[in-house]
Each structure stands twice: as structure tokens, then as C-alpha cells.
Amino acid sequence: MGILDVCLKLLIVLSLLGFSSPFAIAKDKNHRKLQVSENKRLLQYEDGTPFFYLGDTAWELFHKLNKEEVDLYLQDRATKGFTVIQAVALAELDGVNSPNAYGYLPLENGDPAKPLLTPGNDNDYWDHVDYVIEKANSLGLVIAMLPTWGSYWHDKDKSIFNVENAEDYGCFLGERYRNSDIIWVLGGDRVPENEEMKEIIRAMAKGLNAGDNGSHLCSFHPGGGYGSAIYFHNEDWLDFNMRQNGHEVDYWRYSQTLEDYRLNPIKPVMDSEPVYEDHPVAFNPDKFGHTISMDCRRALYWNLFDGAFGHTYGHHSIWQMYNPIRDEGINNPLMSWQKALEQPGSSQMKYAKQLLLSRPYFSRVPADDVIIKDKVETSIPGRGRYRFVATKDSKGTYVMVYAPVGRSFSVNMEVINDKRVVAWWFNPRNGKSRKIGVFDNKGICLFNPPALGEMVDWILVLDASSCKYVIPESDNLIY
């Protein structure tokens, strides 16, 4: 048994006895623990305050960026209302053998049981990871940390993990970041194809739990088109389910969020990797071209209105921190990561968070049955990119319908528990609204969006008049 193994075992014992580690990052005064809500559908802080997981995908954040670049990126995301940053400790793009921006490698001879640590500050890879996490936390951002990309436990030509070193590595990370605002995310774009792979994941989860004394939520990021529920739904360490609905633009893929929402036992679910902005559609740009912000908004509201507790945005240049001078780029990124910060999709994500937090939060449920089917059902509720979805308050105080196109549709208003209903349009492109009026609650009502067409989306909001809910900022622009 090596010296690190002995230290790790000692740290486990100390944590169980209630002692903190000398290697753990000091607890930020604003640190608040996250937990699953009482109804098992959403996340909240310990005091019961809702936590809206609005994530951004920055897989190569620890690996490629220097401090100045880290500051630029994190400040931008904090300003735009994100609450979570998804990043990988052992990064996808040769993160084990290729050094970070300061020339440091994470492991000794690629051994997960031997993290490379040098006494003092700013002297090793993990010191830089410390800086990124502390900076993010100071801006109110939680880091959803993947201990490793999936290739390092899954791919035969890259695998460096076994059950023993996975637990040791998990314990190292758990102890080091036990006082940070962290969500653990195992997996990394792979699925376990046999029991041996599952045991590696379980061992890493066990190590994380021992290292941080169970102080952080934990989930699993799967490969494209899959969900954590397929492999680990009934396991105690999995606090909530993640899906990777992937880089498709049609509703059929995103409907799987609703399928996971309906599973028993109940666990929160979200899409941690939907279609990225400016990404090759279905990895086939020659046939389908590249995505736009509209595609990202559809995925956002499809997931949320089908029961997801949060959502993750991604940009094809930002996940890989693409620098055209330095990098060849993966799958033809269209611009540098710095330029990609200006793309419209990332600024539009916060409007969903603002809208849902403006109404009773913990009683929100999927409600596609409020949408009246047209005689041509491929029109309403729609198919492909043009699927309508709805959500409501289970107590009957509001309904929201996402219309991905400017097309007239009808709603059963009787689900609103009031004699009068306040109706208004919410613009998911700019976060502003337009009041329609106040109506008697007499069943089915037809609504016509402010503008018709195939490249404008809308959200119809129906409120119980007696609740006097706040209507977002008015928008008098001509659409």
C-alpha cells in the first residue's frame, strides 16, 4: 500500500469521526447545501428555497483555460443567469496525458490513485482546479464536476480505472472539495456495458461519499440517447437522473425526459446534454446543417414542461474551449469559444428560469392534456421540431403552453381553479410579455400568437385571476 493509499484511508476515518481534512478547500461563508425536494421532483437548498439548475457545458474548463480566461468565462455565465457549470476533472481531450494551461498533469503516470500534488499554491493541476471552483462559487455558481470522462473507465485503449483506484480517486476528490459548492456527476458520455464497468462507477461513488461525508448530490451523465435511470435508477447514491438527449432537434428524443419523470421510485430528472448551439445537427452537417438558438430553446422548454427540474445549455465551441490558433477542433466548430459567448442562445436560457420561478414552484407538473388536439394531430400538438408541450400547477393556479411555432391552438382552461383567467403571451426570445386579457373560465378557448410563422416561438400563460401573479415586463414591440 502506497503513501497516498494510507492517507486516503486515514482521511476516510477522520471524516467519519467528524474531523475536516487539511487538504479540503475552506468553506465559503455563502455555501448552502443542496438537496432533493420533499416531493422528489426538484432540487432545493436546505432551507427550502428552490434551486433552479441552469447549467452550461464547459467540459474542458479545468484542462484548457488559464486563470484570466477562466475569469472571463465564469463572469459571463454568472451575468447571464446560469447557476451550474459542468466541467470534467480528467478531461475528454487527452486530459490524462496532455497538460493544462500551466503545464501540469493531473496524475502520476496516469494512475488515478496517485494525483500529482506539490506543496504550496499554484504548483500543480489540482491547485488550478481549486482556483476554478473557488472562483465559480464566489460568483454564485455550482460546479457539476465529472471526476473523469467516460473513456477512461470504458474504452479499452484508454481505460485507467479499476474498482480499487476508482474508490481511492473518488475519496481524494470528495475530501478535497467537501466544503465547495459541488454536484458530483459520474459517467462522462459513456454507458456501462457490463457489471465490471458498473462496479467501477459504484466504487467511485462510494469514494466520493466517504471523502465528502455525503455532503453533495450525485448523478450520472450517460452517452447520447440514454439516461442514468437505465443503469442505476434504484441505487441509493444516485440522487437524481440525468439524460443525454443529445444533438437531435426533434421532439421524439426529448420525450424520453417525460418517460423518466414517470418512473418509480420517483427521482428528479433533467437533460444534462441536449442539442448544442452551432452544433452539426445529428452529427451530419452535410445533410442537416448546424443548429441555431431556436433549436436550443425548443429543447429547453420541451424538457422543462415535461417535468425536468432544470436544464443544461451548450455551445459547440465552448464545451471544447476551441481556440482556432491552437486547436484543430472537434466536429467543425464555427468560431472561437470567446466569440461563442456572444451567441444568442446562452442569453435566452435565463428567461425560462425567471418564468418558472415567478409561479408556485414545487407543485409544477407536466400537462400536455390541456392542449386540445387538432383534427390533424401533426399540427396540434405537433410532431418533429413543432411539438407543443404544457405544464401546470397541480393546485390549478396556472398553466403554461410552449408553442414552438406561431400557430393558433386551443386550450382547456377548466384546469384553472378559478372563475376568471388572466391570459398573456411570454416571449422566450427576449423574456418580455404581452397581456391578452381576462376571461371567464368557460372551458376550451382558442389562442392566436402575436405573430404567425415557423421561426417564432411563444409561451401562453394562463393564471387564476384571484392569485394576482406578477406579469413580466411588458413588450410593446411589433413582432
Disulfide bonds with the S-S distance in Angstrom:
none
